[in-house]
Amino acid sequence: MHTYMEKKFKRTLVTTALPYANGPVHIGHLAGVYVPADIYTRYLRLKGEDVIMIGGSDEHGVPITLKAKAEGVSPQDVVDRYHNIIKKSFEDFGISFDIYSRTSSAIHHQTASDFFRTLYDKGVFIEKTSEQYYDQEAHQFLADRYITGTCPHCKNEHAYGDQCEACGTSLNATDLINPRSAISGSTPVMRETKHWYLPLDKYEDFLRQWILEGHKEWKPNVYGQCKSWLDMGLQPRAVSRDLDWGVPVPVEGAEGKVLYVWFDAPIGYISNTKELLPDTWEKYWKDEETKMVHFIGKDNIVFHCIVFPTMLKAEGSYILPENVPANEFLNLEGDKISTSRNWAVWLHEYLEEFPGKQDVLRYVLTANAPETKDNDFTWKDFQARNNNELVAILGNFVNRAMVLTHKYFAGKVPVCGAMTEYDTQTLEDFKNIKKELESFIETYRFRDALKEAMNLARIGNKYLADTEPWKLAKTDMNRVGTILNLSLQIAANLAIAFEPFLPFSASKLRKMLSMPQCDWNRLGDTDILPEGLQLGQAELLFEKIEDAVVEAQIQKLLDTKKANELKNYTPQPAKANISFEDFTRMDIRVGRVLEAERVPKTTKLMKLKIDTGIDRRTVVSGIAEHFTPEEVVGRQVSILVNLEPRKIKGIESQGMILMAENADGKLVFVQPSAEVKNGSQVR
């Protein structure tokens, strides 16, 4: 079999994982799939190659029906809303799809239905009858997510039939204790149902040869996961399920059944290409001279490397993917991104809070891309990369070159005169950038490619700093002209090199340099800008991000974390029962704090003097981490006055004030809602 390095292709088909249309997209999606795919596609377009980039929303499946039910709307209402949000986010970030469509479209339903029917007519599927949970009140079979119950591991009473979100354990619906239907709340029963299965095990030898022998150049995280799946042995996988939202199974006797979402979603790549190119779509899907590349996250590796290729192979007329450069996951501030916990940076919110800074996020996400292992996004790193790299290196160099040219040469590209050995060496330093960038991009090493592009800006910065044309302007304007000509040629190279990575900034830079087009083949040239060319006005490409802006984002996440803690707070179970007589023995009074001071050499303890209405006494309380003495003085508090005295840090404490502890550990005074007389009893 051919590997990528051995085979030349006439055209490239780029597909991107279909985001699930039950919520907006976040930075993890952008870093894992869409920015890498966009970099790769923009690069090929710059080279003048035949390439199309296909995307769309995945709009079927149980989570969407659950969301629709919870909101009291139809599944179509849900997917319409989020498809539009997702599509706009991608447009705003410059993700340059040739088409971004959806799996609820008529053309997709027809394409997926026809694909299933072809495999069905060829006898590919296995029919199996099994027992599944059935809701007798709702008159329907229940998908795993429609079943809740008690987790057998952690006893969480709200576990789902596929996973307990409290302890993270994967489950089968039959594992649940006291299962209930999420639709009616009734106890489901087991009932027989028939489904069709794709016999992955029959294609195991083909997959071993195709992947393990034919594609050893795949990224190690992808190749390793495929090998692990194959070594465990493949099993038949259901391609249908009992549900009323999705592509209906197109055979007799399959009423109330739809294609499983994992089966119909990748066919969306085909249907979206058909929608884009109704007359020539087969050229991209059935011609061996087409290179197909799937950009996905690691959770989709098995579907794009094992399942979808098996489907294509079984159908018989389609090409197979040449590469699947899947990324790992991006974490956020050291914690896994979670849509259910709102632990994410949402793209539409980012654009509201950082208008015009799409390229800053694209840069940071590429620089930190989780290419072979999970990586972390932090707001401090975001700020540092913007200020120390985009502003201080790239932006600073371009601005100095432009401002000096306007100052000394009326904004026209000066004549390049005789060059020194240092000039020649500088030219030598960046003449190979085209070769280096191509090597990295074509092997999906976008982080390294971005570093190489930024190194060109570093070369320019160093060159200006070393030659100091602002000093030479007093004595040798010819030399100044040569320095600035060379600096502007480097800037023109930067406009080309950064086009795949930072399209908005590259476009702005080309306008400043009066470059009519961006031609990848000119990368590395030193005569891109002709002498005498009138430049545009100098503008700042990037601006510094202040501490307060970043601290606000960090606080926003901390507030989210606190809200989650409160939401998921489970009170401690009640203690053992006491008798009524035991309760009546407790004498709880309302008192007022007269004095308060911290106990020396402790962090938690505070010494209080309290008027209990019956006397004035000293109490030592562990509240110093939550309140200052000034906040406490004058408050009415509840105090247990008949608690046996005890010495704490050498101070005799004569009672205990009552506090409530919140889910986040914060203490709150238990006090009357209105002023009462000191000494009033709490009954």
C-alpha positions as CSV (number, residue, x, y, z in Angstrom):
1,M,0.0,0.0,0.0
2,H,1.0,3.6,-0.6
3,T,1.8,5.9,2.2
4,Y,1.5,9.7,2.0
5,M,5.2,10.3,1.3
6,E,5.1,7.9,-1.6
7,K,2.0,9.1,-3.4
8,K,1.2,12.3,-5.2
9,F,-2.4,13.5,-5.4
10,K,-4.3,15.8,-7.8
11,R,-6.7,17.2,-5.2
12,T,-7.4,17.2,-1.4
13,L,-10.6,16.7,0.5
14,V,-10.4,18.0,4.0
15,T,-13.2,17.1,6.5
16,T,-13.7,18.3,10.0
17,A,-15.5,16.6,12.8
18,L,-19.1,17.6,12.9
19,P,-19.8,19.5,16.2
20,Y,-22.8,18.3,18.1
21,A,-25.7,20.9,17.8
22,N,-26.9,20.9,21.4
23,G,-24.7,23.7,22.5
24,P,-22.2,26.4,21.3
25,V,-18.5,25.6,20.5
26,H,-15.6,26.4,22.8
27,I,-11.8,26.8,22.6
28,G,-11.3,23.0,22.9
29,H,-13.2,22.5,19.6
30,L,-11.1,25.2,17.9
31,A,-7.8,23.9,19.2
32,G,-8.5,20.3,18.5
33,V,-10.0,20.4,15.1
34,Y,-10.9,23.6,13.3
35,V,-7.9,25.8,13.5
36,P,-5.5,23.0,12.4
37,A,-7.9,22.1,9.6
38,D,-8.1,25.8,8.5
39,I,-4.3,26.2,8.6
40,Y,-3.9,23.2,6.4
41,T,-6.6,24.2,4.0
42,R,-5.4,27.8,3.7
43,Y,-1.9,26.6,3.1
44,L,-3.0,24.4,0.2
45,R,-5.1,27.1,-1.3
46,L,-2.1,29.5,-1.1
47,K,-0.1,27.0,-3.1
48,G,-2.8,27.0,-5.7
49,E,-3.8,23.4,-5.1
50,D,-7.3,21.9,-5.6
51,V,-8.7,21.6,-2.1
52,I,-12.1,21.7,-0.5
53,M,-12.9,21.9,3.2
54,I,-16.2,20.2,4.3
55,G,-17.9,20.8,7.6
56,G,-21.4,20.8,9.2
57,S,-23.4,20.2,12.4
58,D,-24.2,16.8,13.8
59,E,-27.9,17.1,14.5
60,H,-29.3,13.7,15.5
61,G,-29.1,11.6,18.6
62,V,-30.5,11.2,22.1
63,P,-28.9,14.3,23.9
64,I,-30.7,16.6,21.4
65,T,-34.0,14.9,22.1
66,L,-33.4,15.2,25.9
67,K,-32.6,18.9,25.6
68,A,-35.7,19.5,23.5
69,K,-37.8,17.7,26.0
70,A,-36.4,19.6,28.9
71,E,-37.0,22.9,27.1
72,G,-40.5,22.0,25.8
73,V,-39.5,22.5,22.2
74,S,-38.9,20.2,19.2
75,P,-35.5,18.7,18.4
76,Q,-35.5,20.7,15.2
77,D,-35.9,23.9,17.2
78,V,-32.8,22.9,19.3
79,V,-30.6,22.1,16.3
80,D,-31.7,25.2,14.3
81,R,-30.7,27.4,17.2
82,Y,-27.3,25.9,17.8
83,H,-26.4,25.3,14.2
84,N,-26.7,29.0,13.6
85,I,-24.6,29.9,16.7
86,I,-21.9,27.4,15.7
87,K,-21.8,28.4,12.1
88,K,-21.5,32.1,13.0
89,S,-18.7,31.4,15.5
90,F,-16.7,29.6,12.8
91,E,-17.3,32.4,10.3
92,D,-16.2,35.0,12.9
93,F,-12.9,33.1,13.6
94,G,-12.1,32.8,9.9
95,I,-12.6,29.0,9.6
96,S,-12.8,28.9,5.9
97,F,-15.2,26.1,5.0
98,D,-16.2,25.7,1.4
99,I,-19.5,24.5,2.9
100,Y,-20.8,24.3,6.4
101,S,-24.1,22.4,6.3
102,R,-26.0,20.0,8.6
103,T,-27.3,16.4,9.0
104,S,-30.9,17.4,9.3
105,S,-30.9,18.5,5.6
106,A,-33.0,16.6,3.1
107,I,-29.9,15.8,1.0
108,H,-28.2,14.3,4.0
109,H,-31.3,12.1,4.9
110,Q,-31.4,10.8,1.3
111,T,-27.6,10.2,1.1
112,A,-27.5,8.4,4.5
113,S,-30.6,6.4,3.6
114,D,-29.1,5.3,0.2
115,F,-25.8,4.4,1.8
116,F,-27.5,2.1,4.4
117,R,-29.7,0.6,1.7
118,T,-26.6,-0.2,-0.5
119,L,-25.0,-2.1,2.4
120,Y,-28.3,-3.8,3.3
121,D,-28.8,-5.0,-0.3
122,K,-25.3,-6.3,-0.4
123,G,-25.9,-8.4,2.7
124,V,-23.3,-6.6,4.8
125,F,-25.4,-6.2,7.9
126,I,-26.2,-8.8,10.6
127,E,-29.8,-8.8,12.0
128,K,-30.0,-9.4,15.7
129,T,-32.8,-9.5,18.2
130,S,-32.0,-8.5,21.8
131,E,-33.8,-7.3,24.9
132,Q,-33.8,-3.6,25.8
133,Y,-35.6,-1.4,28.2
134,Y,-39.1,-0.3,27.2
135,D,-41.4,2.4,28.6
136,Q,-44.9,1.0,28.7
137,E,-46.4,4.4,29.5
138,A,-44.6,6.3,26.7
139,H,-44.9,3.3,24.4
140,Q,-41.3,3.4,23.2
141,F,-37.9,1.7,23.7
142,L,-35.4,3.7,25.8
143,A,-32.0,4.7,24.7
144,D,-29.4,4.5,27.5
145,R,-29.6,8.3,28.2
146,Y,-33.4,7.9,28.6
147,I,-32.8,5.7,31.7
148,T,-31.8,6.9,35.1
149,G,-31.2,5.1,38.3
150,T,-28.8,4.5,41.2
151,C,-25.2,3.9,40.3
152,P,-24.0,0.5,41.6
153,H,-20.6,2.0,42.3
154,C,-21.1,5.3,44.1
155,K,-24.8,5.1,44.9
156,N,-25.5,8.4,43.0
157,E,-29.3,8.2,42.5
158,H,-29.2,10.2,39.2
159,A,-26.9,8.1,37.1
160,Y,-27.6,7.6,33.4
161,G,-27.8,4.3,31.6
162,D,-24.5,4.9,29.9
163,Q,-22.5,6.7,32.5
164,C,-22.6,7.9,36.1
165,E,-21.5,11.6,35.9
166,A,-20.8,11.6,39.7
167,C,-18.1,9.0,39.7
168,G,-17.4,8.9,35.9
169,T,-17.9,5.1,35.6
170,S,-19.2,3.8,32.2
171,L,-22.3,1.7,32.7
172,N,-24.8,-0.4,30.9
173,A,-28.5,0.4,31.5
174,T,-29.0,-3.0,33.1
175,D,-26.3,-2.1,35.7
176,L,-28.5,0.6,37.3
177,I,-30.3,-0.1,40.6
178,N,-34.0,0.9,40.5
179,P,-34.0,2.0,36.8
180,R,-36.5,4.7,35.8
181,S,-37.6,6.1,32.5
182,A,-36.5,9.7,32.0
183,I,-39.6,10.2,29.9
184,S,-42.4,9.1,32.2
185,G,-40.7,8.3,35.4
186,S,-42.1,4.8,35.4
187,T,-40.1,1.6,35.8
188,P,-39.2,0.2,32.4
189,V,-39.5,-3.4,31.4
190,M,-37.3,-5.6,29.1
191,R,-38.7,-6.2,25.7
192,E,-37.3,-7.7,22.5
193,T,-36.3,-5.5,19.6
194,K,-34.5,-6.1,16.3
195,H,-31.5,-4.1,15.0
196,W,-28.9,-4.2,12.2
197,Y,-25.2,-4.5,13.0
198,L,-22.0,-3.7,11.1
199,P,-19.7,-6.8,11.4
200,L,-16.5,-4.9,12.2
201,D,-14.8,-8.2,13.1
202,K,-15.1,-9.4,9.4
203,Y,-13.0,-6.4,8.4
204,E,-10.3,-6.8,11.0
205,D,-7.7,-8.3,8.6
206,F,-8.3,-5.5,6.1
207,L,-7.9,-2.8,8.8
208,R,-4.7,-4.3,10.2
209,Q,-3.1,-4.3,6.7
210,W,-4.5,-0.8,5.8
211,I,-3.6,0.9,9.0
212,L,-0.8,-1.0,10.8
213,E,1.2,-1.8,7.6
214,G,0.0,0.9,5.2
215,H,-0.1,4.0,7.4
216,K,2.8,3.9,9.8
217,E,3.3,7.6,9.2
218,W,0.2,8.4,11.1
219,K,0.6,10.4,14.4
220,P,1.7,8.1,17.2
221,N,-1.4,8.9,19.3
222,V,-3.7,7.9,16.4
223,Y,-1.7,4.8,15.3
224,G,-1.4,3.6,18.9
225,Q,-5.2,3.9,19.6
226,C,-6.0,2.1,16.4
227,K,-3.6,-0.7,17.2
228,S,-5.1,-1.0,20.7
229,W,-8.6,-1.4,19.3
230,L,-7.5,-4.0,16.8
231,D,-5.5,-5.9,19.4
232,M,-8.6,-6.2,21.6
233,G,-10.6,-7.6,18.8
234,L,-13.5,-5.9,17.0
235,Q,-17.1,-6.7,17.6
236,P,-20.3,-6.1,15.5
237,R,-21.7,-2.6,16.1
238,A,-25.4,-1.7,15.9
239,V,-26.2,0.8,13.1
240,S,-29.8,1.4,14.1
241,R,-31.7,2.3,17.3
242,D,-35.2,2.8,18.5
243,L,-35.8,6.6,18.3
244,D,-38.0,9.0,16.5
245,W,-35.4,11.7,15.8
246,G,-32.9,10.9,13.0
247,V,-32.7,9.2,9.6
248,P,-35.4,6.5,9.4
249,V,-34.1,3.0,8.6
250,P,-35.1,2.5,5.0
251,V,-36.3,-1.1,5.1
252,E,-39.7,-2.7,5.7
253,G,-40.4,-3.6,9.3
254,A,-38.1,-0.9,10.7
255,E,-40.8,1.6,11.8
256,G,-39.8,3.6,14.8
257,K,-36.1,3.0,14.1
258,V,-33.5,5.4,12.9
259,L,-29.8,5.1,11.9
260,Y,-27.5,5.3,14.9
261,V,-25.9,8.7,15.0
262,W,-22.4,7.4,14.7
263,F,-23.4,5.7,11.4
264,D,-25.2,8.7,9.8
265,A,-22.9,11.5,11.0
266,P,-19.8,10.7,8.9
267,I,-22.0,10.2,5.9
268,G,-22.6,14.0,6.4
269,Y,-19.2,14.6,4.9
270,I,-20.5,13.0,1.7
271,S,-23.9,14.7,1.7
272,N,-22.3,18.1,2.4
273,T,-19.9,17.6,-0.6
274,K,-22.9,16.7,-2.7
275,E,-24.6,19.9,-1.6
276,L,-21.6,21.9,-2.5
277,L,-20.7,20.2,-5.8
278,P,-23.9,18.3,-7.0
279,D,-22.3,17.5,-10.4
280,T,-18.7,16.8,-9.5
281,W,-18.8,15.5,-5.9
282,E,-17.7,12.0,-6.9
283,K,-14.3,13.3,-8.1
284,Y,-13.5,14.0,-4.4
285,W,-14.9,10.8,-3.0
286,K,-14.3,8.1,-5.6
287,D,-11.1,9.1,-7.4
288,E,-7.9,7.5,-6.2
289,E,-6.0,10.7,-7.1
290,T,-7.9,12.5,-4.2
291,K,-6.3,12.7,-0.8
292,M,-8.8,12.6,2.0
293,V,-7.8,14.0,5.4
294,H,-10.0,13.9,8.5
295,F,-9.4,16.5,11.2
296,I,-10.9,15.3,14.5
297,G,-10.3,15.0,18.3
298,K,-9.1,11.9,20.0
299,D,-12.6,10.9,21.1
300,N,-13.5,10.3,17.4
301,I,-10.4,8.3,16.4
302,V,-12.2,4.9,16.4
303,F,-15.1,6.2,14.3
304,H,-12.8,7.8,11.6
305,C,-10.1,5.2,11.5
306,I,-12.0,1.9,12.2
307,V,-15.8,2.3,11.7
308,F,-16.1,4.8,8.8
309,P,-13.4,3.2,6.7
310,T,-15.2,-0.1,7.2
311,M,-18.4,1.4,6.0
312,L,-16.6,2.9,2.9
313,K,-14.8,-0.4,2.2
314,A,-18.1,-2.4,2.5
315,E,-19.8,0.0,0.1
316,G,-17.0,-0.5,-2.4
317,S,-16.8,2.6,-4.5
318,Y,-15.3,5.2,-2.1
319,I,-11.7,6.2,-1.4
320,L,-10.3,5.8,2.2
321,P,-8.8,8.5,4.3
322,E,-5.1,9.1,3.7
323,N,-4.5,10.6,7.1
324,V,-6.4,11.3,10.3
325,P,-4.3,13.8,12.2
326,A,-6.3,13.7,15.4
327,N,-5.4,15.9,18.3
328,E,-5.7,15.2,22.0
329,F,-7.7,17.3,24.4
330,L,-7.2,20.9,25.5
331,N,-7.8,21.5,29.3
332,L,-8.7,24.9,30.8
333,E,-6.8,26.2,33.8
334,G,-5.7,22.7,34.7
335,D,-9.2,21.2,34.6
336,K,-11.0,19.2,31.8
337,I,-13.3,21.4,29.7
338,S,-16.9,20.5,30.5
339,T,-19.9,21.9,28.7
340,S,-22.3,20.5,31.4
341,R,-20.3,22.4,34.1
342,N,-19.9,25.5,32.0
343,W,-16.1,25.1,32.4
344,A,-15.2,26.4,29.0
345,V,-14.3,29.6,27.0
346,W,-17.2,29.9,24.5
347,L,-16.2,31.3,21.2
348,H,-19.2,33.6,20.9
349,E,-18.5,35.0,24.4
350,Y,-14.8,35.5,23.6
351,L,-15.7,37.6,20.6
352,E,-17.9,39.8,22.7
353,E,-15.2,40.3,25.4
354,F,-12.2,40.5,23.0
355,P,-13.6,42.1,19.8
356,G,-11.2,42.0,16.9
357,K,-8.8,39.6,18.6
358,Q,-9.7,36.4,16.7
359,D,-6.0,35.9,15.7
360,V,-4.8,36.2,19.2
361,L,-6.8,33.2,20.2
362,R,-5.9,31.4,17.0
363,Y,-2.2,32.0,17.8
364,V,-2.4,30.9,21.4
365,L,-4.4,27.8,20.6
366,T,-1.9,26.8,17.8
367,A,1.1,27.5,20.0
368,N,-0.4,25.3,22.7
369,A,-2.1,22.8,20.4
370,P,-2.6,19.3,22.0
371,E,-1.0,17.6,19.0
372,T,0.2,14.4,20.6
373,K,-0.8,14.8,24.3
374,D,-3.3,16.8,26.3
375,N,-2.4,20.5,26.8
376,D,-3.6,23.3,29.0
377,F,-5.0,26.8,28.2
378,T,-4.5,29.4,30.9
379,W,-5.4,33.1,30.7
380,K,-2.0,34.1,32.0
381,D,-0.3,32.3,29.1
382,F,-2.8,33.8,26.7
383,Q,-1.7,37.3,28.0
384,A,2.0,36.4,27.9
385,R,1.9,35.1,24.4
386,N,0.0,38.2,23.2
387,N,2.2,40.7,24.9
388,N,5.6,39.0,24.6
389,E,5.3,37.5,21.2
390,L,2.5,39.0,19.0
391,V,3.0,42.6,20.3
392,A,6.7,42.6,21.3
393,I,8.1,40.6,18.4
394,L,5.8,40.4,15.3
395,G,3.8,43.7,15.8
396,N,6.9,45.6,17.0
397,F,9.0,44.7,14.0
398,V,6.3,45.5,11.5
399,N,5.5,48.8,13.2
400,R,9.1,50.0,13.3
401,A,9.8,49.1,9.7
402,M,6.6,50.9,8.5
403,V,7.0,54.0,10.8
404,L,10.7,54.5,9.8
405,T,9.9,54.1,6.1
406,H,7.1,56.8,6.4
407,K,9.5,59.0,8.3
408,Y,12.5,58.8,6.0
409,F,11.1,57.9,2.6
410,A,7.6,59.3,2.6
411,G,6.1,55.8,2.9
412,K,7.7,54.5,-0.3
413,V,9.8,51.3,-0.5
414,P,13.4,52.7,-0.7
415,V,16.1,51.6,-3.1
416,C,18.1,48.6,-2.0
417,G,21.8,49.5,-2.4
418,A,25.0,47.7,-1.7
419,M,24.6,45.0,0.9
420,T,27.0,44.3,3.8
421,E,28.0,40.8,4.9
422,Y,25.4,41.1,7.8
423,D,22.6,41.9,5.2
424,T,23.6,38.8,3.2
425,Q,23.6,36.7,6.4
426,T,20.2,37.9,7.3
427,L,18.9,37.0,3.9
428,E,20.4,33.6,4.3
429,D,18.7,33.1,7.6
430,F,15.2,33.3,6.1
431,K,15.6,32.0,2.6
432,N,14.7,28.4,3.7
433,I,11.5,29.4,5.5
434,K,9.3,28.1,2.7
435,K,10.9,24.7,2.8
436,E,10.7,24.5,6.6
437,L,7.1,25.6,6.8
438,E,6.0,23.2,4.1
439,S,7.7,20.3,5.9
440,F,5.9,21.1,9.2
441,I,2.5,21.8,7.7
442,E,2.4,18.8,5.4
443,T,3.2,16.5,8.4
444,Y,0.5,18.3,10.6
445,R,3.1,19.8,13.0
446,F,1.4,23.1,13.2
447,R,3.0,24.2,16.4
448,D,6.4,23.8,14.9
449,A,5.3,25.6,11.8
450,L,4.0,28.6,13.8
451,K,7.3,28.8,15.7
452,E,9.1,28.9,12.3
453,A,7.0,31.8,11.1
454,M,7.6,33.7,14.4
455,N,11.3,33.0,14.0
456,L,11.2,35.1,10.8
457,A,9.8,38.0,12.9
458,R,12.6,37.5,15.4
459,I,15.1,37.7,12.6
460,G,13.6,41.0,11.4
461,N,13.5,42.4,15.0
462,K,17.1,41.5,15.6
463,Y,18.1,43.0,12.2
464,L,16.6,46.4,12.9
465,A,17.9,46.4,16.5
466,D,21.5,45.6,15.3
467,T,21.6,48.0,12.3
468,E,19.9,50.9,14.1
469,P,18.8,52.8,10.9
470,W,17.5,55.7,13.1
471,K,21.1,56.5,14.0
472,L,22.5,56.1,10.5
473,A,19.9,58.6,9.2
474,K,22.2,61.4,10.3
475,T,25.0,60.3,8.1
476,D,24.1,57.6,5.5
477,M,20.6,57.6,4.0
478,N,21.6,55.1,1.3
479,R,22.4,52.6,4.0
480,V,19.1,53.4,5.7
481,G,17.3,52.7,2.5
482,T,18.9,49.3,2.1
483,I,18.1,48.3,5.7
484,L,14.5,49.4,5.4
485,N,14.1,47.8,2.0
486,L,15.3,44.5,3.4
487,S,13.1,44.9,6.5
488,L,10.0,45.5,4.4
489,Q,10.8,42.4,2.3
490,I,10.9,40.4,5.6
491,A,7.5,42.0,6.5
492,A,6.1,40.9,3.2
493,N,7.3,37.4,3.8
494,L,5.6,37.5,7.2
495,A,2.3,38.5,5.5
496,I,2.6,35.3,3.4
497,A,3.9,33.0,6.2
498,F,1.3,34.0,8.7
499,E,-1.7,33.8,6.3
500,P,-2.7,30.3,7.2
501,F,-2.3,31.0,10.9
502,L,-3.5,34.6,11.4
503,P,-5.6,35.4,8.4
504,F,-7.1,38.7,9.8
505,S,-3.7,40.1,10.8
506,A,-2.0,38.9,7.6
507,S,-4.7,40.6,5.5
508,K,-4.2,43.8,7.6
509,L,-0.4,43.6,7.0
510,R,-0.8,43.1,3.3
511,K,-3.0,46.2,3.1
512,M,-0.3,48.2,5.0
513,L,2.3,46.9,2.6
514,S,0.2,47.5,-0.5
515,M,0.5,43.8,-1.5
516,P,-2.1,43.0,-4.1
517,Q,-2.1,39.2,-3.4
518,C,-0.6,36.5,-1.2
519,D,1.4,34.1,-3.3
520,W,2.9,31.2,-1.3
521,N,5.5,30.6,-4.1
522,R,7.0,34.0,-3.4
523,L,7.8,33.0,0.2
524,G,11.5,33.4,0.8
525,D,11.9,36.0,-2.0
526,T,13.7,39.3,-1.2
527,D,12.0,41.4,-4.0
528,I,8.3,41.0,-3.2
529,L,7.8,44.7,-2.8
530,P,9.1,46.7,-5.8
531,E,11.2,49.8,-5.1
532,G,9.1,53.0,-5.1
533,L,5.9,51.2,-4.1
534,Q,3.7,53.5,-2.0
535,L,2.9,51.8,1.3
536,G,-0.4,52.2,3.2
537,Q,-0.6,53.8,6.7
538,A,1.2,52.1,9.6
539,E,-1.2,50.5,12.1
540,L,-0.7,48.4,15.1
541,L,-1.3,44.7,14.3
542,F,-1.7,43.8,18.0
543,E,-2.3,45.6,21.3
544,K,-1.2,44.8,24.8
545,I,-3.7,43.0,27.1
546,E,-3.7,44.4,30.6
547,D,-3.7,42.4,33.8
548,A,-7.2,43.6,34.8
549,V,-8.7,42.1,31.6
550,V,-7.1,38.7,32.3
551,E,-8.0,38.7,36.0
552,A,-11.6,39.3,35.1
553,Q,-11.6,36.2,32.9
554,I,-9.9,34.2,35.7
555,Q,-12.5,35.5,38.2
556,K,-15.3,34.5,35.8
557,L,-14.0,30.9,35.9
558,L,-13.7,30.9,39.6
559,D,-17.3,32.1,39.9
560,T,-18.3,29.2,37.6
561,K,-16.5,26.7,39.8
562,K,-18.2,28.1,42.9
563,A,-21.5,27.9,41.3
564,N,-20.9,24.3,40.3
565,E,-19.8,23.4,43.9
566,L,-23.1,24.9,45.2
567,K,-25.1,23.1,42.5
568,N,-23.6,19.8,43.3
569,Y,-23.4,20.2,47.0
570,T,-24.6,17.2,49.0
571,P,-25.3,17.9,52.7
572,Q,-23.8,15.5,55.2
573,P,-26.2,12.8,56.3
574,A,-28.1,13.4,59.5
575,K,-26.5,12.2,62.7
576,A,-28.0,9.6,64.9
577,N,-31.3,10.5,66.6
578,I,-31.3,12.1,70.0
579,S,-34.1,12.2,72.6
580,F,-36.3,15.2,73.1
581,E,-34.9,15.4,76.6
582,D,-31.4,15.7,75.1
583,F,-32.5,18.6,72.9
584,T,-34.2,20.5,75.8
585,R,-30.9,20.3,77.8
586,M,-29.3,22.7,75.2
587,D,-29.6,26.3,76.2
588,I,-29.2,28.4,73.0
589,R,-29.5,32.2,73.4
590,V,-29.2,35.3,71.3
591,G,-26.2,37.4,72.3
592,R,-24.2,40.4,70.9
593,V,-20.5,40.5,70.1
594,L,-19.0,43.4,72.1
595,E,-15.3,42.9,71.3
596,A,-13.3,40.7,68.9
597,E,-9.6,40.1,68.2
598,R,-7.5,37.4,66.5
599,V,-5.8,34.9,68.6
600,P,-2.0,35.4,68.2
601,K,-0.1,32.7,66.3
602,T,-3.2,31.2,64.8
603,T,-5.0,31.6,61.4
604,K,-8.5,30.4,62.3
605,L,-9.2,31.5,65.9
606,M,-10.9,34.6,67.1
607,K,-11.5,35.7,70.7
608,L,-14.9,37.2,71.2
609,K,-16.6,38.9,74.2
610,I,-20.3,38.3,74.0
611,D,-23.2,39.9,75.9
612,T,-25.5,36.8,76.4
613,G,-28.3,38.8,78.2
614,I,-27.5,36.7,81.3
615,D,-23.8,37.6,81.6
616,R,-20.8,38.7,79.5
617,R,-18.4,35.9,78.6
618,T,-15.5,35.0,76.4
619,V,-15.8,32.6,73.5
620,V,-13.0,31.3,71.2
621,S,-14.4,30.6,67.6
622,G,-12.8,29.3,64.4
623,I,-14.0,32.1,62.2
624,A,-10.9,34.2,61.6
625,E,-10.4,33.0,58.0
626,H,-13.9,34.2,57.1
627,F,-14.3,37.5,59.0
628,T,-12.3,40.4,60.3
629,P,-12.8,41.5,64.0
630,E,-14.4,44.7,62.7
631,E,-17.0,42.7,60.7
632,V,-18.0,40.7,63.8
633,V,-18.3,43.4,66.5
634,G,-21.9,44.5,67.0
635,R,-23.5,41.4,65.4
636,Q,-26.2,39.4,67.2
637,V,-25.3,35.7,67.2
638,S,-26.7,32.5,68.5
639,I,-24.6,31.0,71.3
640,L,-24.8,27.7,73.2
641,V,-24.4,29.0,76.7
642,N,-24.5,25.7,78.7
643,L,-21.5,24.1,76.9
644,E,-18.9,22.9,79.3
645,P,-16.0,25.5,79.3
646,R,-12.7,24.4,77.8
647,K,-9.3,26.0,77.3
648,I,-8.2,26.8,73.7
649,K,-4.7,28.2,73.2
650,G,-4.7,29.1,76.9
651,I,-8.0,31.0,76.7
652,E,-11.0,29.6,78.5
653,S,-13.9,29.5,76.0
654,Q,-17.4,29.6,77.7
655,G,-19.7,28.5,75.0
656,M,-20.1,28.1,71.2
657,I,-21.5,30.4,68.6
658,L,-23.6,28.6,65.9
659,M,-22.5,28.9,62.2
660,A,-23.8,27.3,59.0
661,E,-21.2,26.0,56.5
662,N,-21.9,26.6,52.8
663,A,-21.0,24.1,50.0
664,D,-17.8,26.1,49.3
665,G,-16.7,26.0,52.9
666,K,-17.8,29.6,53.7
667,L,-19.2,30.2,57.2
668,V,-22.4,32.1,57.8
669,F,-23.8,33.3,61.1
670,V,-27.0,31.7,62.4
671,Q,-28.8,34.8,63.7
672,P,-32.3,36.2,64.1
673,S,-33.8,37.8,61.0
674,A,-34.9,40.8,63.2
675,E,-33.4,42.4,66.3
676,V,-34.3,40.7,69.5
677,K,-33.3,41.3,73.1
678,N,-30.0,39.8,74.2
679,G,-30.7,36.6,76.2
680,S,-33.7,35.6,74.1
681,Q,-33.9,31.8,73.8
682,V,-33.7,29.9,70.6
683,R,-36.4,27.2,70.7
